[in-house]
Amino acid sequence: MNSIATTSATQAQQDIAEEFAFFGDWTERYQYLIDLGKQLPPFPEADKTEQYRVHGCQSMVWLVPSGDASKMHFEAISDSAIVSGLIALVLRVYSDRSAQEIVATEPQFIATIGLAKHLSPTRSNGLAAMLTKLKGYAAQALA
């Protein structure tokens, strides 16, 4: 697997699409999402604050930005196993990139792998809220 730093956001989305294409059905894809979520780095309890909470998610989600416009890093976690897997995908596409690339990158992988059709409306809304917050941090860094 490529290191995040060497791949573009576009390449990361293609890699995700290829990985999900290996799985025949959504039971396997959900299990893969849960496994990805379990691989997220430990998240500091001290950062589980209202300031970093993503609103619009049914489950609890926290997203912490760091870095500057040239390279932004994000850490995030959820109390839901599937949502943590979604976070892992989002971070692969958007973390450790320039704010410009973050703002310019549309999350095409969501449609490509069929997530849009297989997530509950509340999870879809939560994913949208997380992407909006992440892109908002990038837009602030550019301002």
Secondary structure, DSSP 8 states (H G I E B T S, - for coil): ---GGGS-HHHHHHHHHHHHHT-SSHHHHHHHHHHHHHTS----GGG-SGGGB-TT-SS-EEEEEEEETTEEEEEEEESSHHHHHHHHHHHHHHTTB-HHHHHH---THHHHTTHHHHS-HHHHHHHHHHHHHHHHHHHHHH-
